[in-house]
């Protein structure tokens, strides 16, 4: 069947707050709650009138495993509005949007709050397997002698913590960290350290300019329990120049690699939510849509080159809609790594690669002036569960600010997948 467009009514996101080696001020539930509350307060309907709430979350805490339901209840949607959670790694927020689209297209829902959230600064610190086994033996020990024997078997190395986030960012099938997959792409397409650092500096420069121009109007400020206000993304740096970035050491493949903390996305806490609606809901509630989602595509690829996911997912959308690579007025490609975004541009422009992997001629070189025009995750941050929703929301808002019509948001996904959404702006706003 043909794709029936679904309306975007509104959207909001929290500031993206950089993780700084300690738990951040907000849980994932708090991030989504404050963002969702502000978003719903400006609507012509109330939370109990929602059909459902769907959230993407890659690293939910133990007390918020079904965070979609937790947030739905905390937002006052009531007992009758279902809430559920999806997980597709980096594209969890985009998957939540697609799940909402499918519910709307099949007539099961009319009005859905969907998006994503993650508080990566609160990712768990785990016990090692050796320590868990020792604790199991300790719990079985009942006599004093048995406990003394167990204590003699305890080794200091058992106490070394396991960082849950690092385990989550390592592919269990190919045994590579996400940064190592970016190194693979840099080698494959001849992307230099200078290329990566130049692109990273561009991300910060554009994001800083966007902050100064008020281009992040989708942000809802946060307030913590002590009354401190968080008005904007706090990882954007004016001093991230190519010269300073060049001084950073490689993180994932030392000493010969080129992927550093400076040309990679930041570990971040944040939420991004959108309201999607059917045509019937638009009429019923007299809504004024900002845009429409026109097409969606998911793709699989080798996990060792997962960063090319946007190429595999976006190309079928372009072909189905008879669009050239530069036909969309704006592109948002999530900046997991500078090498990964640059590799996507190189792949589309490589005749041999396109013939081998896409079965078609090269699409050409994606125009940088259309790509991530307000910076990306290298400067803004990458709360894994939220990023897929953020790039869709910001792409729409960037189109509206410039009185443009068509945008494409695409994202690479750990595990070797890609996702993409084609969106159309229905309203322009004054810059």
SULJO-V5859 format. One line per field, one symbol per residue. phi: phi as a letter, one per 40 degrees, with the letter a starting at -180 (. if undefined). psi: psi as a letter, one per 20 degrees, with the letter a starting at -180 (. if undefined). A space follows every 50 residues. Layout:
phi: ???
psi: ???
This chain:
phi: .cccdbcccaaaacdcbccbgadccbccccccccccccccccccbbdccc cabbbcacbccccbcbcdcdcdcccgcgccccbabbabfcbdcccccccc dcccccgcbbabcaiaaabccbdccbccdccccccccccccbcccccccc ccccbdcccccbcdcccccbccccgbcdcccccdcdccbgccdcdccccc ccdccccccccccgcbcccbdbbcccgccbcadbbcbccccdcccccccc ccaccccbcbccbbcccabibabbbbacccccccbfcbccabccaaabab acdcbdccddccccdccccccfbcdbcdcbbbbcccaddccccccccccb ccccccbbgacdchbccccbbfcbgacccchbcdccccccccccdccccc cbfbbbbbbaacbdhgaababcbbcbabbcc
psi: qqpoqppogrqqrrqoppplkqpriprghhghghghggghhjrjrrgiiq hrppqpphmqrhjlhmhggghgghikirhioqprqqolcikghhhgghhg ghhghijhqhopoqbrqqnhijqqprqrhghghghghghhphrgghhhgg hhipqhhhipqpohhhhhjppigikqrhhhhhhghgghjkprgggghggg hgggghgghgghikiliipoqqpahjjpqnhrpjipphjmrhghhiiqqq ghlqjiriprhhkrqqpqprqpqqoqqrhghgggjlqnqhaqohqqpqqq rphilhijghghhhghggghjlqrhjgphqqoppmgqghgghhgghghjo ggghgghikrrqiappphiiplikrbhhhhrmoghhhhhghgghgghhgh hjlrgpqppqqqppilrqqqppqppiqqrp.
